[in-house]
Structures are given as structure tokens and as C-alpha cells.
Amino acid sequence: MFTQSPSVERLVNAFRRLPGVGRKTAERYVLHLLTMPAEESVAFSEAVREAREKISWCPQCQNLTDVTPCSICADPRRDKTVLCVVERPAGAIALEKGGSYRGLYHVLHGVLNPLDGIGPEDLHLDALFKRVETEGFCEVIIATNATAEGEVTALYLARRLGALGIRVTRIAHGVPMGGGLEFADDQTLARALDGRSPIA
């Protein structure tokens, strides 16, 4: 049977690394890829390869981009006095879709999690603190997810940034506890931003 092929198993395991994809779904993806016309399969793999080659991290905000700096950091119409800190690029994408936030972003690429050995040095927080000290922000909005790790990260950042004399706020919890920004609808995100409050 074709599913016993090592190359097929490798492809199944590759798909299983995607969020929300279990073994059965991965097998369906592989079956679809292997039964579609060869040129379409090749075009799919080429699209992935090209995106990986052309997309990198913005040196300013650490978000995904194909230009340096990214289009948000380079946009003169953005409010350069407000910075929104999110866990991952998906959080910035979700807020952008909402359309109500017009400031800048900083992507952490994770959250503090002592149980998994993830400390401040693993999140490259020095880049964030340097931006806050040098770019003249009046407010930093912390928009980490409403999870235990997101809350710990928010409190840590609030203490460190507050010591710099910056107004630090937290998005309101229209975003459900345990949920991520990328799963919230546009209106909930807009209300969460509007209802943000200072972090003690």
C-alpha cells in the first residue's frame, strides 16, 4: 500500500506539523497532492519554496514581511506613538483585519513559560525595550493571548516597560480566556482594543 512508503510517511508527518492537522487530515492532504496533476503538485511545492525564500522578519517589528522594513513600519500614516505587542504574527494579522488599530506592532514570537524553559532571553525582549526607549512611544498596548502564559508575559512586560515611564495598557478581555487573537472576530478585537486598561 502506498501509505507504507517512507516518502509518503515523511510527507504525512510534515503536514501533521501544521496547527490543527491530525493524521487523517494529513493523509487526505497527501492523497490529494499525489493524485492531482503533476504540474499542480510541483506548483504547490514551488509556491511554498518561493514564500520561504522571500518572506523574512522585519528588523523593526519582527513581523513577517517581503520588504525591509515591513509595509506597516514604513507607512507614514501609522500612529508612531502607539506600539501593540503581540505573541505571534497571527495576532498582528487579526488586529489588522479588524481595521481599528492604526499604530505599530512588535511580535514576540512566543510567551514566557518557565515550565518549558522559555525565559525573557528566549523572546528577544531586548529589541522591544530598545524600541520603546528610542522610538518615542507614548503607549504600549500588550495584546498577548488570554492564557496563563500570556498573562505572565503581560505582567512581566508591564513592570519592565512601566519602569521606563511609558503608559502600558492591556487589551480588554472580549477575547476569551484560553483563546488566541487569531480566533476572535473583528468586532470583538475592536472592542478589546477600545476597552484596554492600564496594567498595574
Backbone as CSV, one residue per row, in Angstrom:
resi,resn,N_x,N_y,N_z,CA_x,CA_y,CA_z,C_x,C_y,C_z
1,MET,0.856,-1.200,0.000,0.000,0.000,0.000,0.888,1.245,0.000
2,PHE,0.442,2.287,-0.740,1.276,3.475,-0.894,1.551,4.180,0.431
3,THR,0.641,4.044,1.418,0.824,4.743,2.686,1.997,4.191,3.494
4,GLN,2.514,3.024,3.102,3.660,2.444,3.800,4.985,2.946,3.247
5,SER,4.914,3.742,2.183,6.135,4.285,1.586,6.783,5.287,2.534
6,PRO,8.104,5.197,2.755,8.777,6.168,3.637,8.605,7.610,3.179
7,SER,8.584,7.844,1.869,8.438,9.217,1.380,7.036,9.747,1.669
8,VAL,6.021,8.887,1.569,4.657,9.298,1.888,4.539,9.572,3.387
9,GLU,5.114,8.696,4.198,5.065,8.889,5.651,5.755,10.197,6.035
10,ARG,6.843,10.515,5.371,7.549,11.774,5.647,6.661,12.973,5.313
11,LEU,5.926,12.888,4.203,5.029,13.975,3.813,3.856,14.086,4.781
12,VAL,3.314,12.956,5.209,2.225,12.965,6.201,2.708,13.653,7.474
13,ASN,3.886,13.290,7.939,4.431,13.893,9.164,4.692,15.382,8.990
14,ALA,5.064,15.789,7.772,5.275,17.219,7.509,3.963,17.979,7.647
15,PHE,2.879,17.444,7.097,1.579,18.101,7.221,1.085,18.100,8.661
16,ARG,1.406,17.049,9.415,0.951,16.974,10.807,1.581,18.052,11.673
17,ARG,2.652,18.648,11.227,3.273,19.729,11.997,2.499,21.035,11.871
18,LEU,1.554,21.096,10.942,0.721,22.292,10.800,-0.317,22.314,11.920
19,PRO,-0.676,23.507,12.413,-1.645,23.573,13.517,-3.002,23.017,13.113
20,GLY,-3.571,22.192,13.986,-4.905,21.656,13.768,-4.990,20.507,12.787
21,VAL,-3.853,19.989,12.335,-3.862,18.901,11.361,-3.456,17.598,12.049
22,GLY,-4.405,16.676,12.122,-4.120,15.349,12.674,-3.717,14.389,11.570
23,ARG,-3.543,13.134,11.929,-3.057,12.144,10.969,-4.022,11.960,9.798
24,LYS,-5.327,11.824,10.074,-6.287,11.581,8.985,-6.328,12.746,8.001
25,THR,-6.330,13.964,8.544,-6.333,15.141,7.670,-5.046,15.196,6.859
26,ALA,-3.913,14.916,7.501,-2.627,14.915,6.795,-2.632,13.879,5.674
27,GLU,-3.196,12.713,5.938,-3.263,11.670,4.903,-4.142,12.117,3.738
28,ARG,-5.254,12.826,4.038,-6.113,13.341,2.957,-5.350,14.358,2.109
29,TYR,-4.582,15.252,2.766,-3.790,16.230,2.022,-2.785,15.533,1.110
30,VAL,-2.107,14.537,1.650,-1.100,13.816,0.869,-1.752,13.104,-0.305
31,LEU,-2.867,12.431,-0.058,-3.572,11.728,-1.131,-3.985,12.701,-2.230
32,HIS,-4.478,13.880,-1.817,-4.881,14.889,-2.799,-3.672,15.364,-3.613
33,LEU,-2.571,15.649,-2.935,-1.368,16.117,-3.630,-0.838,15.086,-4.624
34,LEU,-0.885,13.805,-4.223,-0.316,12.755,-5.065,-1.225,12.350,-6.210
35,THR,-2.515,12.708,-6.144,-3.426,12.344,-7.228,-3.764,13.517,-8.140
36,MET,-3.362,14.726,-7.758,-3.598,15.870,-8.642,-2.569,15.831,-9.779
37,PRO,-2.815,16.550,-10.864,-1.831,16.578,-11.951,-0.442,16.978,-11.435
38,ALA,0.579,16.345,-11.987,1.946,16.543,-11.504,2.346,18.008,-11.496
39,GLU,1.930,18.754,-12.520,2.338,20.166,-12.587,1.718,20.982,-11.449
40,GLU,0.520,20.588,-10.984,-0.097,21.297,-9.871,0.631,20.994,-8.556
41,SER,1.059,19.734,-8.391,1.838,19.375,-7.200,3.157,20.133,-7.176
42,VAL,3.795,20.220,-8.327,5.065,20.941,-8.422,4.842,22.423,-8.150
43,ALA,3.755,22.985,-8.692,3.454,24.401,-8.459,3.216,24.657,-6.978
44,PHE,2.563,23.729,-6.277,2.328,23.856,-4.842,3.653,23.904,-4.087
45,SER,4.533,22.953,-4.383,5.819,22.915,-3.676,6.674,24.132,-4.020
46,GLU,6.578,24.610,-5.246,7.327,25.801,-5.645,6.802,27.047,-4.923
47,ALA,5.471,27.106,-4.738,4.893,28.246,-4.021,5.390,28.282,-2.577
48,VAL,5.462,27.113,-1.933,5.975,27.041,-0.566,7.445,27.458,-0.532
49,ARG,8.229,26.920,-1.470,9.665,27.237,-1.512,9.893,28.735,-1.741
50,GLU,9.156,29.314,-2.692,9.321,30.731,-3.000,8.950,31.613,-1.813
51,ALA,7.845,31.270,-1.140,7.420,32.055,0.021,8.475,31.991,1.122
52,ARG,9.035,30.797,1.354,10.071,30.658,2.389,11.313,31.464,2.039
53,GLU,11.630,31.583,0.755,12.816,32.337,0.340,12.591,33.843,0.418
54,LYS,11.382,34.294,0.117,11.129,35.731,0.005,10.586,36.375,1.271
55,ILE,10.004,35.589,2.153,9.429,36.143,3.382,10.426,35.981,4.518
56,SER,10.656,37.071,5.250,11.589,37.031,6.384,10.993,37.884,7.506
57,TRP,11.823,38.218,8.498,11.359,39.017,9.634,11.708,40.482,9.428
58,CYS,10.760,41.362,9.717,11.043,42.797,9.683,12.041,43.102,10.796
59,PRO,13.127,43.809,10.499,14.122,44.094,11.533,13.608,45.022,12.632
60,GLN,12.510,45.742,12.374,11.979,46.659,13.378,10.930,45.995,14.274
61,CYS,9.926,45.376,13.671,8.815,44.845,14.464,8.833,43.333,14.615
62,GLN,9.707,42.656,13.886,9.812,41.194,13.930,8.603,40.481,13.329
63,ASN,7.818,41.183,12.506,6.691,40.550,11.835,7.153,39.982,10.499
64,LEU,6.346,39.130,9.900,6.669,38.577,8.591,6.549,39.662,7.527
65,THR,7.473,39.645,6.581,7.448,40.663,5.529,8.244,40.201,4.307
66,ASP,7.951,40.820,3.176,8.754,40.570,1.978,9.526,41.824,1.575
67,VAL,9.413,42.889,2.383,10.188,44.114,2.161,10.788,44.555,3.498
68,THR,11.842,45.355,3.433,12.506,45.827,4.656,12.561,47.344,4.672
69,PRO,12.003,47.990,5.719,11.153,47.402,6.754,9.799,47.013,6.177
70,CYS,8.967,46.375,6.992,7.659,45.927,6.509,6.780,47.125,6.147
71,SER,5.707,46.861,5.443,4.833,47.943,4.960,4.180,48.710,6.109
72,ILE,3.943,48.069,7.256,3.342,48.773,8.392,4.350,49.724,9.016
73,CYS,5.560,49.247,9.261,6.594,50.112,9.851,6.935,51.282,8.937
74,ALA,6.861,51.059,7.623,7.235,52.097,6.667,6.097,53.057,6.334
75,ASP,4.889,52.751,6.772,3.718,53.550,6.408,3.689,54.861,7.211
76,PRO,3.825,56.019,6.553,3.836,57.291,7.280,2.489,57.650,7.903
77,ARG,1.416,56.959,7.504,0.085,57.259,8.049,-0.176,56.548,9.375
78,ARG,0.716,55.629,9.772,0.508,54.917,11.036,0.828,55.838,12.206
79,ASP,0.173,55.590,13.342,0.425,56.354,14.562,1.701,55.823,15.204
80,LYS,2.777,56.590,15.102,4.089,56.138,15.582,4.251,56.306,17.090
81,THR,3.196,56.747,17.773,3.307,56.924,19.223,2.728,55.741,20.001
82,VAL,2.094,54.799,19.280,1.458,53.653,19.934,2.049,52.364,19.379
83,LEU,2.421,51.466,20.289,3.003,50.182,19.915,2.164,49.060,20.518
84,CYS,1.771,48.104,19.701,0.986,46.957,20.162,1.875,45.717,20.140
85,VAL,2.009,45.064,21.290,2.852,43.878,21.419,1.973,42.639,21.324
86,VAL,2.280,41.769,20.368,1.528,40.530,20.171,2.475,39.337,20.275
87,GLU,1.890,38.175,20.506,2.707,36.970,20.655,3.305,36.517,19.334
88,ARG,2.471,36.478,18.300,2.888,35.899,17.025,2.332,36.742,15.860
89,PRO,2.868,36.550,14.657,2.348,37.296,13.506,0.839,37.168,13.333
90,ALA,0.264,36.012,13.690,-1.187,35.824,13.545,-1.972,36.856,14.351
91,GLY,-1.432,37.280,15.497,-2.102,38.301,16.304,-2.146,39.637,15.595
92,ALA,-1.027,40.031,14.973,-0.986,41.294,14.223,-1.919,41.233,13.018
93,ILE,-1.954,40.099,12.353,-2.835,39.935,11.194,-4.295,40.087,11.622
94,ALA,-4.654,39.465,12.745,-6.036,39.550,13.236,-6.414,40.990,13.566
95,LEU,-5.528,41.732,14.227,-5.818,43.127,14.568,-5.912,43.996,13.314
96,GLU,-5.065,43.724,12.329,-5.122,44.483,11.079,-6.440,44.257,10.352
97,LYS,-6.928,43.038,10.382,-8.214,42.747,9.728,-9.349,43.516,10.389
98,GLY,-9.235,43.721,11.705,-10.265,44.489,12.416,-10.348,45.919,11.930
99,GLY,-9.232,46.481,11.484,-9.212,47.807,10.888,-9.269,48.985,11.839
100,SER,-9.366,48.744,13.159,-9.488,49.874,14.084,-8.153,50.306,14.678
101,TYR,-7.122,49.480,14.566,-5.817,49.827,15.138,-4.924,50.404,14.049
102,ARG,-4.332,51.584,14.326,-3.502,52.246,13.313,-2.087,52.545,13.806
103,GLY,-1.676,51.906,14.900,-0.320,52.111,15.403,0.644,51.098,14.822
104,LEU,1.770,50.900,15.525,2.797,49.953,15.099,2.699,48.678,15.932
105,TYR,3.454,47.658,15.536,3.440,46.363,16.212,4.847,45.962,16.651
106,HIS,4.867,45.029,17.607,6.095,44.295,17.920,5.688,42.855,18.206
107,VAL,6.299,41.908,17.479,5.962,40.493,17.607,7.002,39.800,18.483
108,LEU,6.531,39.131,19.535,7.433,38.468,20.486,7.903,37.101,20.019
109,HIS,7.109,36.419,19.215,7.376,35.040,18.782,7.355,34.068,19.944
110,GLY,6.381,34.259,20.843,6.218,33.347,21.955,5.810,34.084,23.216
111,VAL,5.753,33.353,24.310,5.416,33.906,25.616,6.317,33.278,26.663
112,LEU,6.401,33.937,27.806,7.180,33.381,28.911,6.505,32.105,29.401
113,ASN,7.299,31.079,29.582,6.763,29.804,30.050,7.868,29.057,30.798
114,PRO,8.021,29.355,32.100,9.097,28.734,32.876,9.049,27.211,32.873
115,LEU,7.850,26.628,32.777,7.745,25.165,32.772,8.394,24.551,31.535
116,ASP,8.369,25.297,30.437,9.012,24.824,29.208,10.398,25.437,29.023
117,GLY,10.867,26.143,30.041,12.202,26.735,29.971,12.299,27.952,29.072
118,ILE,11.179,28.646,28.834,11.200,29.846,27.973,11.220,31.077,28.872
119,GLY,12.355,31.749,28.890,12.525,32.948,29.695,12.607,34.190,28.830
120,PRO,12.810,35.354,29.438,12.872,36.618,28.686,13.913,36.620,27.571
121,GLU,15.054,35.968,27.822,16.115,35.960,26.806,15.711,35.182,25.554
122,ASP,14.740,34.266,25.672,14.299,33.474,24.525,13.320,34.231,23.630
123,LEU,12.777,35.338,24.130,11.809,36.115,23.356,12.428,37.359,22.729
124,HIS,13.717,37.534,22.871,14.405,38.700,22.302,13.747,40.004,22.754
125,LEU,13.485,40.085,24.032,12.810,41.270,24.571,13.688,42.508,24.548
126,ASP,14.998,42.319,24.469,15.896,43.480,24.405,15.548,44.374,23.223
127,ALA,15.165,43.761,22.096,14.794,44.545,20.912,13.557,45.390,21.191
128,LEU,12.606,44.827,21.927,11.397,45.572,22.292,11.738,46.731,23.203
129,PHE,12.512,46.479,24.255,12.850,47.547,25.198,13.656,48.651,24.516
130,LYS,14.524,48.267,23.596,15.318,49.272,22.867,14.415,50.149,22.009
131,ARG,13.429,49.545,21.353,12.481,50.325,20.545,11.729,51.327,21.402
132,VAL,11.248,50.861,22.546,10.472,51.730,23.423,11.318,52.897,23.920
133,GLU,12.583,52.638,24.199,13.472,53.694,24.699,13.847,54.694,23.630
134,THR,13.906,54.259,22.358,14.450,55.133,21.315,13.429,55.696,20.330
135,GLU,12.238,55.084,20.214,11.315,55.496,19.155,10.208,56.437,19.612
136,GLY,10.186,56.810,20.892,9.256,57.838,21.348,7.803,57.423,21.461
137,PHE,7.541,56.175,21.825,6.162,55.738,22.006,5.580,56.357,23.273
138,CYS,4.298,56.710,23.209,3.591,57.220,24.387,2.827,56.109,25.094
139,GLU,2.461,55.077,24.338,1.690,53.978,24.909,2.124,52.658,24.290
140,VAL,2.200,51.634,25.132,2.423,50.270,24.657,1.208,49.449,25.053
141,ILE,0.543,48.876,24.049,-0.618,48.017,24.283,-0.123,46.577,24.286
142,ILE,-0.377,45.868,25.371,0.018,44.468,25.429,-1.174,43.620,25.020
143,ALA,-1.027,42.903,23.916,-2.119,42.112,23.351,-1.731,40.637,23.284
144,THR,-1.077,40.166,24.343,-0.808,38.737,24.399,-2.123,38.006,24.628
145,ASN,-2.164,36.732,24.286,-3.394,35.953,24.381,-3.833,35.778,25.833
146,ALA,-5.106,35.506,26.008,-5.692,35.357,27.342,-5.475,33.937,27.859
147,THR,-4.214,33.577,28.019,-3.819,32.294,28.592,-2.964,32.595,29.814
148,ALA,-2.673,31.572,30.608,-1.829,31.779,31.790,-0.469,32.337,31.376
149,GLU,0.100,31.785,30.308,1.412,32.255,29.837,1.327,33.673,29.281
150,GLY,0.229,33.968,28.586,0.034,35.316,28.058,-0.084,36.337,29.165
151,GLU,-0.776,35.976,30.249,-0.927,36.884,31.394,0.408,37.113,32.101
152,VAL,1.182,36.038,32.296,2.503,36.171,32.934,3.387,37.093,32.104
153,THR,3.346,36.907,30.788,4.150,37.745,29.890,3.702,39.195,29.965
154,ALA,2.379,39.421,29.988,1.843,40.782,30.065,2.289,41.472,31.343
155,LEU,2.222,40.774,32.465,2.630,41.370,33.742,4.127,41.670,33.766
156,TYR,4.921,40.768,33.221,6.371,40.988,33.156,6.681,42.232,32.318
157,LEU,6.050,42.322,31.146,6.289,43.470,30.266,5.792,44.760,30.908
158,ALA,4.653,44.695,31.605,4.109,45.897,32.248,5.088,46.437,33.284
159,ARG,5.693,45.558,34.070,6.670,46.002,35.079,7.895,46.614,34.423
160,ARG,8.420,45.940,33.421,9.641,46.434,32.770,9.389,47.736,32.012
161,LEU,8.293,47.798,31.281,8.003,48.996,30.485,7.541,50.146,31.374
162,GLY,6.787,49.827,32.420,6.350,50.861,33.349,7.521,51.557,34.004
163,ALA,8.593,50.807,34.244,9.793,51.388,34.843,10.450,52.400,33.907
164,LEU,10.116,52.324,32.615,10.666,53.281,31.641,9.793,54.535,31.532
165,GLY,8.711,54.576,32.309,7.841,55.749,32.287,6.858,55.759,31.137
166,ILE,6.630,54.607,30.523,5.700,54.510,29.396,4.326,54.071,29.900
167,ARG,3.258,54.618,29.316,1.904,54.158,29.638,1.727,52.773,29.032
168,VAL,1.406,51.788,29.873,1.237,50.409,29.416,-0.209,49.999,29.649
169,THR,-0.874,49.519,28.601,-2.256,49.081,28.713,-2.367,47.637,28.239
170,ARG,-3.475,47.013,28.617,-3.763,45.627,28.243,-5.089,45.617,27.518
171,ILE,-5.189,44.876,26.430,-6.468,44.821,25.725,-7.523,44.230,26.646
172,ALA,-8.754,44.694,26.477,-9.859,44.186,27.281,-10.124,42.732,26.914
173,HIS,-10.720,42.007,27.840,-10.908,40.591,27.590,-12.244,40.253,26.975
174,GLY,-12.538,40.900,25.828,-13.589,40.386,24.972,-13.042,39.135,24.312
175,VAL,-11.709,39.024,24.309,-11.053,37.814,23.826,-11.153,36.795,24.954
176,PRO,-11.721,35.607,24.705,-11.961,34.656,25.794,-10.681,34.117,26.410
177,MET,-10.734,33.812,27.715,-9.588,33.208,28.396,-9.246,31.900,27.697
178,GLY,-7.971,31.701,27.489,-7.510,30.478,26.832,-7.557,30.568,25.322
179,GLY,-8.059,31.705,24.797,-8.189,31.844,23.348,-7.108,32.742,22.771
180,GLY,-6.915,32.656,21.478,-5.930,33.474,20.790,-6.587,34.572,19.978
181,LEU,-5.823,35.618,19.689,-6.348,36.736,18.901,-6.830,36.285,17.527
182,GLU,-6.098,35.322,16.952,-6.417,34.908,15.592,-7.777,34.229,15.475
183,PHE,-8.374,33.828,16.621,-9.661,33.151,16.588,-10.831,34.082,16.905
184,ALA,-10.537,35.323,17.271,-11.596,36.264,17.634,-12.095,36.991,16.380
185,ASP,-13.370,37.387,16.413,-13.918,38.115,15.276,-13.484,39.584,15.333
186,ASP,-13.668,40.285,14.220,-13.192,41.663,14.078,-13.788,42.601,15.126
187,GLN,-15.100,42.488,15.386,-15.737,43.397,16.337,-15.255,43.154,17.760
188,THR,-15.043,41.876,18.113,-14.529,41.566,19.448,-13.146,42.175,19.629
189,LEU,-12.312,42.066,18.601,-10.967,42.637,18.680,-11.024,44.158,18.775
190,ALA,-11.924,44.771,18.026,-12.048,46.227,18.077,-12.472,46.674,19.475
191,ARG,-13.431,45.946,20.072,-13.877,46.285,21.430,-12.768,46.048,22.449
192,ALA,-12.002,44.987,22.248,-10.901,44.680,23.173,-9.866,45.800,23.148
193,LEU,-9.595,46.336,21.959,-8.646,47.453,21.858,-9.220,48.710,22.492
194,ASP,-10.485,48.988,22.197,-11.115,50.201,22.743,-11.211,50.132,24.262
195,GLY,-11.401,48.932,24.816,-11.584,48.775,26.252,-10.303,48.474,27.010
196,ARG,-9.158,48.705,26.363,-7.895,48.409,27.037,-7.752,49.262,28.296
197,SER,-7.004,48.722,29.262,-6.853,49.421,30.539,-5.407,49.337,30.995
198,PRO,-4.998,50.262,31.871,-3.624,50.225,32.379,-3.369,48.938,33.144
199,ILE,-2.142,48.457,33.067,-1.740,47.276,33.832,-1.017,47.768,35.078
200,ALA,-1.446,47.287,36.221,-0.837,47.719,37.498,0.577,47.194,37.603
